[in-house]
Amino acid sequence: MIVSRLQDLEEGLPPFQHGMCSNEIFTPEQAVHSRVALSILGPGGCTEMHMHPGSEHYFLMIEGELLVRTDKTEVIIRPGECVMIEEGEPHQVINMHDEETRYFAICSPWPKAYVPYEEKKK
């Protein structure tokens, strides 16, 4: 068993993120098959449209409001709601709340790449 304390997490900034910190709850060495992070997105913070080939992505809301956009649709999720981005589906998140938004970002398996959407369309 491996225990992680949220107050002890180191902040990181994944590629294509603006106004966000992403705190890896377990390292790739600890959680070989999936990535779990506590993401904190400041007001107006967002990600660029991107995808993770070979990996599903889940957003489980804790606090605030998050606009989750794909190349086909969009939805606003609130605390207690979860959305799944399918493998390789282009997506973007935007903080629609006037305060910090907090959510768990879960990828399975651990993403091997963050691919900008524009690059894939060429």
C-alpha positions in Angstrom: 0.0 0.0 0.0 1.2 3.5 -0.8 -0.2 6.5 1.0 -0.1 10.1 -0.3 -1.0 13.3 1.5 -2.4 16.1 -0.5 -0.6 18.8 1.6 2.7 17.2 0.7 2.4 17.1 -3.1 4.8 19.0 -5.3 3.3 21.3 -7.8 3.9 20.8 -11.5 2.8 22.3 -14.8 1.9 19.8 -17.6 2.3 20.9 -21.2 -0.4 23.1 -22.8 -1.7 24.4 -19.4 -2.2 28.0 -18.4 -2.9 29.2 -14.9 -2.9 25.7 -13.5 -0.9 23.6 -11.2 -1.1 19.8 -11.3 -0.1 17.8 -8.3 0.9 14.2 -9.0 -0.6 12.1 -6.3 1.5 9.1 -7.2 4.6 9.0 -9.4 4.9 6.9 -12.5 7.0 4.5 -10.5 4.3 4.1 -7.9 1.2 4.0 -10.1 2.4 2.2 -13.2 -1.0 1.8 -14.9 -2.7 5.2 -14.4 -1.9 8.9 -13.6 -3.8 10.5 -10.7 -3.3 14.2 -10.1 -5.1 17.0 -8.1 -5.4 19.9 -10.6 -5.9 23.4 -9.4 -7.0 25.9 -12.1 -7.0 29.6 -11.3 -9.9 31.9 -12.5 -9.8 32.0 -16.3 -7.1 29.3 -16.4 -7.3 26.8 -19.2 -5.6 24.1 -21.2 -5.0 24.3 -25.0 -6.9 21.8 -27.1 -4.8 18.6 -26.9 -5.1 14.8 -26.7 -3.5 11.8 -25.2 -3.2 9.0 -27.7 -3.7 5.6 -26.1 -5.1 7.0 -22.8 -8.5 7.7 -21.4 -8.9 10.9 -19.3 -11.3 11.5 -16.4 -12.1 14.8 -14.6 -13.7 14.4 -11.2 -14.8 17.8 -9.8 -14.2 18.8 -6.2 -14.7 22.5 -6.2 -15.7 25.2 -8.7 -16.9 24.8 -12.3 -15.1 23.4 -15.2 -15.9 23.8 -18.9 -14.8 20.6 -20.7 -14.7 21.0 -24.4 -13.9 18.5 -27.2 -13.8 19.0 -30.9 -17.5 18.0 -31.1 -19.2 19.2 -27.9 -18.8 20.9 -24.5 -20.2 20.5 -21.0 -19.9 22.4 -17.7 -19.2 20.0 -14.7 -19.6 20.9 -11.1 -18.6 19.3 -7.7 -19.7 15.6 -7.6 -19.7 15.3 -11.4 -17.2 13.4 -13.5 -16.6 13.3 -17.3 -14.6 10.9 -19.3 -12.6 11.9 -22.4 -12.2 8.9 -24.7 -8.8 7.7 -25.9 -7.2 10.1 -28.3 -10.2 12.5 -28.1 -9.1 16.2 -28.4 -10.1 18.1 -25.3 -9.7 21.4 -23.4 -10.7 22.5 -19.9 -11.5 26.1 -18.8 -12.2 27.4 -15.3 -15.6 29.0 -15.5 -15.6 29.9 -11.9 -14.4 33.2 -10.4 -12.3 31.4 -7.9 -9.9 28.4 -8.1 -11.4 25.2 -9.5 -10.1 21.9 -8.1 -10.5 18.5 -9.6 -8.9 15.1 -9.9 -7.4 14.4 -13.3 -7.1 10.7 -13.9 -5.5 9.1 -17.0 -5.4 5.4 -17.7 -3.0 4.2 -18.8 -0.4 6.8 -17.9 -0.3 9.2 -20.9 2.8 8.7 -23.1 2.2 12.1 -24.9 0.4 15.4 -24.8 -0.3 16.1 -28.5 -1.5 19.6 -29.6 -4.8 19.2 -31.6 -3.6 21.5 -34.4 -0.5 19.3 -34.9 -2.7 16.2 -35.3 -5.0 17.8 -37.9 -2.1 18.5 -40.3 
